[in-house]
Structures are given as structure tokens and as C-alpha cells.
Amino acid sequence: MDMRTKVQGSAVTVTMYGTAFVAGATGYTGRALIGELRRLGVTTIAHIRPDSERLDGWHNEFGAAGALVDSTPWDENALARTLSAAAPTVVFALLGTTRARMRRSGGSDSYETVDYGLSAMLLRAVQRSVPHARFVYLSSAWVGPSARAAYLRVRWRFEEELRASGVAWTIARPMFITGSDRTEPRPLERAAAAVLDGALRIAGALGANGVQQRYATLSATELARGLAAYGLSAGGEGLVLGPEALRGAT
């Protein structure tokens, strides 16, 4: 099936086709992306880790949105088989952990094992089974090989592997992702985002509107629209997208 359409008012042309596979579907951004893809009419597979405490609930929630639900274990061979059968044309990698989850896991979850390790496993499975699919990676602002935070260093490491993989890619680097609908507390992140947005509003009032657009926080809805718009557009291939571009796609 080959469906093509344009989303009016977008900074990019969304070409809808095939199937989207979303890893990290149960996160704040993942849930919004599932809704956006279904709004656009894209056949969507929401991947849920099979040991999720809310597995049945996610099946019901995503099923009600019209998405297919997959709970393939995090095993490279199993993922490769699933992707081969589903034949997605775009794979969204929205994987990440938090300090709270790392504490609860007793050390089995870490930035190295989740943010880098699972993303790298998914990329290898894509290379083996659907090498012509677009790989859309949710990274972060400030990534780099010498970043002070381990979270940022492992994301930079994966970005480098993705760019050298031979797979078509799109990388998103938002700043803070937050909103009133975010269920996780994250008080420090909310406070930092509020301070940043307050400073940017002052800068905007003083005439620095471009700075405000480049660095302001994004809601999950805004980010999801940007990810979908660029991820489903031929013009999005090979781009590293900051907050301004992601917001402009909405």
C-alpha cells in the first residue's frame, strides 16, 4: 500500500506510507507519537516490553487508538524476526531510562544498557531485517563525546553509530520535553524547564524571538508532530533536528 498526502501548514511535507514501528511506545513522547501517527492514518505498531507491569493496559490503550501492539522480547534475533514480518518503512527509537528506574531495577537498567544498548540492538535488528527502513532516533540537546552527563555521552555514541550504519536516519535533539499532561513527577526537570522558558520569554520580550524558538521546551504533542513530520518525509533523511525545526513542523 502506498498512501501519499500533505499535512497543511507544516514546514515539511509528510509522505505517509507503509508501517511505523515505535520502540519506547509507553513513554511520554511515545504515547503522543502513537496518537499522531494514527491521526495521520499511518499503520502503527507499538512495541511494549513483555515484562511491563501494565502490559494488558497498554494493549487496551493502544488498541483503542487503532495501533497494533507488539511485545517481542529485547533479543536481537527475536526483534529481527518481528521486523522482517512487519516490514516497517520507518522505525522510531524513543528509548531511555531515568534515575528512578535505575534505582528500582537494582542496576540492571542504566544509560549504557537502555539508552545506548537497546537502541543499538534495535539498529542491528533493522540492519539485518529491514535495511531500507528509516531509523528515527530521539536523542537530546547538548550531546557530545565530552559531555559531562553520562546520559548525553551514550546518546552521542549511538548517534555516531547510527550515522555510520548505512541505514537512512533522522535524529531529533529536543531540549526539555515536558507539559501539564506528563504523569511522571520529575520535579528537577520541571523546575529547570520553567526557569529556561521564563528566561527565554524575557529574551523574546526584548526582541530575541529567534533564541526563544531555538531553545524553548517542547510538549510531547509538539515533539510527536515533529518526529512524525520529518520521519515520514523524504526531506527528513539525514537531518539532525533541534527544537526550532521540530516545533516548526507543527
N, C-alpha and C positions, 0 to 999 in steps of 0.2 A: 504494500500500500504506500502511496506517495502523495501526501497531502501538503499543499503549499499555500501559505496565506501570509498576509502582512498584519502586524499589530499597529494600528494607527497611533500616531503621536509618539512612537518610540524612536530613540536615537539610532536604533539598528533595526534591520528587517528580520523578523523571526520567520524561519522556514521550518514548518512543523512536518516531521516525517518520522516514520518508524516508531521505535520504542525507546523510552528513557529508563535507565536503571539507577536508582538512588540508594547509595550506601550512606548510612547515617540518617536514615529517614525519620527516626524518632526524636532527633534533636530539635532545638528551637527553629533553626533555619530549615532543617529537613521537612518538618511538618508544613511550613509555609511553602516550600518548593513543591511538595506533592500537590497542594491545593492550586498553585499557579499552573503547574503542568496540566492538571486536569481541567482547569479553566480554559486553557488553550486547546484542549481536545487531544492532548498527547497521550498515547498509551503508556502507562506508567507502572513500573514495578518498584515497590517499596521494600527495601531489604531490612529485616529485623534480626538481630542476633538471636539464635534459638534459645538462649538461656535468659532472655528478657523476662523479668517478673510480670510484665504487662503484655505478654505475647497475645493472649486472646483479645485483650482490649485494643491493641494496635490492629489486629486483624479486623475487628469490627469498625474501628475509626477509619482506617484507610479504605476498607471495602466500601463503606458508606460514601466515600469520596469518589468511588469508581476506579480506584487503583488496585492492581494485583499485589499480593503480598508474598514475599519470599523469605524463608528463614534458613537458607543454606548456611551450614557451619562455616566459621572462619578457617577454612582449609583451602589451600591454593588449588588443589585438584578438583575439589567439590565446586569451588567458585567457577573454575574454568568450564566445568560441565554445565553448570547453570547458565552461564553467559553464552555458551555455544548454543544451547537450546533456545534461549530467549532472543538471541541475536539483536541486542540493543544497538542503536546507532549513536547514542550518547550515554556516557556513564558519569554520574555525578558522585564525587568523593567528598563527603561532608563529615569526615571522621575526626573525632577528637575526644579527649578526656578532660577531667577537671581535677583539681587537688582533692576535692571532697571524695570523688570517685576513687582516686588513687588510695586515699586513706581507707576507704571501705573495702577495697579489693585486697588489702594486705600486701600490696606491692606487685600484684600480677598485672595491674593496669599502670601504665606510665606513658609519658610523652613519647618515649622511644618505642614502646610496644604497640601503642594505639595510634597516635598522631602520625608517626612515621611507619611503624611496622605493618599495620593493617592497610594503610594507603599503598605501601609498596607491594603488599601481597595482591591487592586488587589490581594494581597496574600490571603485575606479571600475569595474572589471570586474563586480563584484557589482551595483552600481547600474544598470548597463546591461543585464545579462542575467538576474539573479535578485534583483530589488529586494526581494522579500518574505522572503529568507533571513535568518536570524540571523547576525550577524557577531560572533564571539567573539575578542577581542584579548588576547594575552598581553603585558601591559605590565610595570611594575615599581613597587615601593615607591619613595617619595621623588621621583616625577616632579613636574615643575613648570616654569613658564616661566623661573624664575630659578635652577634647579638648577645646581650648579657643573659637573656632568659633562655633556658633550655627549650621551652615551647617554640620559640622563634628559630632557634638553630636547627631543630629537627625538621621544621617545615621548610626551611631553606634547603636542607639536604634533600628532601623529597622533590622540591621544585627542580633542582639540578638534575635529578634522575629522570623526572618526567620530561624535561626539555631534551634530554639525550636519548629518550626511549624509542624514537621513531614513530610514536603514536601522535595523532593530531591532538592538540591540547589547548585549553583555555585556563588561565589562572586568575582567581579573584583574590584581591588583597584589601578587604574592608578594614576599617578601624574598629571601634567598638560596635557590637551588634546588641541592641537592647530595645526595650519597649515595655509599655504597661502590661502587655499580654505575656510577658516572659514569666514562667512559673518558677524557675529556679531563683533563689534569693540573690546570690552573687552581690552582696552589699558593696564590696570594694569596687567591683566593676561598674555598678550603677553610679556610685559616687564619682568615680573617675570620669565616666561618660557625662555626668551632669556638669562637672567642672569644665570639661573640654567644650561642651556645647555652649555653656554660659560664656566662656571666653571667646568663642567663635561668633556668638551673637553680638558681642560688643565690637569685635573686629568688623563684622558686617555692617553694624550701625555707623562705624567710622569710615565705611567705604570699601572695606576689603572683602567684598562678596565672593571673590574667587577663592579666597582662603577658606571661607565658611563652606563652600560647596566641596572643596577638596578633602576637608578633614572632618566634617560633622559625622556623628554616629548614624548608623542605618538601622531601621527596624527590620525584622525578619521578612516582612512583606516586601519592603523596598529591595532588600538583598535578593530575595527569591525571584523577583521580576527581572533583576539584572542578570542573575545566573541563567534564567531560562532564555532571556532575550539573546544574550551572547552565546550561550551554549548551543542554542538551536539555530544559530545564524552562521552561514558560511564566512561572513566577515569577522566572526569572533575567533577564528582559529589563530593560534599563535599570539594571542594578546594577553598581557598582564594588566588587569583592571583594578584601578584604585577606586576609592569611594565615589569620586565625582562621576566616573564613567558608569559605575553600577547604578547610581541614583539617576543618571541621565537617561538610562534605558527604560525608566518607568514613565 
